[in-house]
Amino acid sequence: MTQMEKIEKFRSVLKKYSPNQFLEQNDFITVLELFKTHPSWKKKEGNGIAKIQVIIDKWKNKNYLLHRIDSSTTDISFIIAARGKSDSLKKKLMSACRNAIQQIILEQKDKIKYGIQQCPITNQILTKENTHIDHYDLTFKEVFDKWIKNFDIQELQKKLNDSSKDLVVEDFFIDEEIKKNFVEFHNANTHLRPISTNANLSILRKKGGTTK
């Protein structure tokens, strides 16, 4: 499976469950196998996984919570798992930069007039289920690539958290000045707009643009 196919598989399972529900056996086996490519899988797995639960994370998205045999729990990122064991430092830094702007993304979502506002590309009516936040002028990756040229990535690594720990599902900067620097650079070099899922994952992707 490609990285995108793995992500879509993770998401398709999430859609089947309400928050706090545990995966049924077939889905449990499927998702557990997909998680084995997570770069910190050995630490996340511990002495074995007994159950997998669907939760709402701090960004109000559905995600997974692993319940170990010894009754301990840990969050885990299915996006990082889909990237695979070759997860590079640059990808971790990009993930930390995405995390740095998550509050801005949430604020953009709060401004959307769901059920009334249209996607500027497809003219679809936007709903909470079909809306993504798109970067335009420069894509997020273009902003990141432009920003990171100003730094030594080995020095930036020292500014990252240890995402292998329990209940730590994300990469983020522990240095507030670095985080602030990226946010200000981001805001000065790109713009955000709500678009439909189809526009984000199909139309713009084929053109080499976007995304959230």
N, C-alpha and C positions, 0 to 999 in steps of 0.2 A: 504493500500500500504506500502511496505517496504521503507526504506530510499533510497535504490538504485533505486527502481521503481519510486519514486517521482523525484529523480534527472534526470532520463532518460525522464520522462514526461516533466519536465521543459525544458530540452535540445531539445526534439522533437518539442516543440512549437517554440523555438528560431530558429531552422533550417528553419522554414517555412517563416520567415520574413527577410527582408533586414534591415540594420541599419536605424534608425529614423522612421520606420513604427510603427503604433499602432496596437495592437491586435484586431482582429475581435471579435464580441460578444461572440461566443462560446468559443474561446480560452481565452478571457478575464475572463469569468466566471470560467473556469477550473483553470487558473493560480491564480486568486484571492483566490479561495478556498484553493489551496495548500499553499499559503502564510500565511494563518491564523494560522499555527503552528509555525511561526517565533517567537522566544522568546521576541522580541520587537515589536510585531505586533501592539499593541495599539498605540504606538508612531508613527510607520510607517504609520498606517492607518489615523491617525488624525481624521478629521471630515468626512472622506469618500473618496474612490478612484473613480475618474471619468474615467481615461484612464490608460492603461499600454503601455509603449513604449519600443521597442527594441533598445538598444544602443550598442556602442563599449566602453568597459571600459578601464581603463588606462593600463591594461595588454593585450590589443588588442583582448579581447574575447567578444563575444556577451553576453549581460546581460539585466536586466530589469530596467526601470525607472518608478516609480509610479507618476502619476499626480493626486493630490487631487482635491476635489471639489472647494476648495478655491484658486486654481491655483498654490499652492506651489508644489514642487516636492521633492522626496527622492529616493536615491538608495536603493536597498535591495538585500541581498544575498540569492539566491535560495538554495545554499548548506546549509546555516544555517537554512533556513526554513525547508528543508528536514530532518534535524536532529531532529527537533521538539522542543517543549517547555521545554523539560528536558535538554536542552543544558547546559552542565556542565562546570565548570571552567577549567578543564583539556582540554576539547575540544576547548575552547576559546584560551587557551595557545598554543595548537597544531596549531590552525588556525593562530595565530600570528607568530608562527615559520615558517609555510608555506609561509606566507607573507614575512618574512625576507629573504627567498631565491628566491623570484620570479624573481629578476633581473638575478640571476644565471641561472634560467630556461630559461628566454628569450634569454640570451646569448648563451645557448646551442642550442636553436632552430635556431638562426641566423647562426650557423655553419653547419647546415644540408644541404646536396646537394640534395634538393628535385628533384624527378624524376630520380635520379641516385642511391642514397644510398639505401641499403636494410636493412630491419629489421633483426637483428642477430638471431631472434627466428623463424620467419615465412618465411623469405626471400622475403617478400613483398616489392615492391618498395615504398619508403616513399614519401608521399605528405603532403602538409600543412593540408589537411583535415583528414588524417588517422594516424597522428603521435602524440605520447605521449612521455614525457620524464620520463624514469624509473630510480628508485634508485636500485642499486644492490650492493652486498656484504651485506649491511644492508638496509632494507626498510626504508622509511621515518619514519614510526611509531617506528621502532626499534631504530633509531637514537634519536628520540624525547624521548622515554621512558628511554633511557640510559642517555641522557642529563639532564632530569628533576629531576633525583635522586639526583643531586647535589644542589637542591634548595628547599626552603620552598614555596609551591605553593601559599600560602596566601600572602607571600611577593611579589611573581611574579605578583599577581593580581593587585598590586598597580602600576605596570609598564605597564599595558594595557590601551588602549584608551577606550572611551565610544562609543561603536559601535551602540548604540540606537539612536544617533543623526541623523538629516537629512543629506543626502548626505555623509554619512559614512557607507559604505557597508561591511567593513572588520574589523577584529580584528588585531591589530598590537601593537608592543611595542613602547611606547613613550620614553623609556630609550634606547639611542643608544648603551650604553655599553652592556646591556643585548642582544640586537639584534646582535651586533658584536660577543659576546660570543657564541651565538648559531650558527651563520654562520661559524665561525672558527671551532667549534666542528663538525658541519655537514660536512664541507669540509675535515676534517681529518679522518672521520669515514665511508664515503660511496663514491660511484661513480655514475655518471650519464651517460645515454646512450639513444639515440632515438630508440623507438620501435613502432610497429604498434598498432593501437587501439585494434585489436583482441588479440594480445599478451598481452597487458596490462590488458584489462578488462575480458578476458576469460582464456587464457592459464595459465598465471602467477597467476591469482587470484585463480584458482582451486588448484594450488600448494601451495597456502598460501603465495605467494611472493608479491613484488612490492607495491606502485605504484607512479605515478607522484606527 
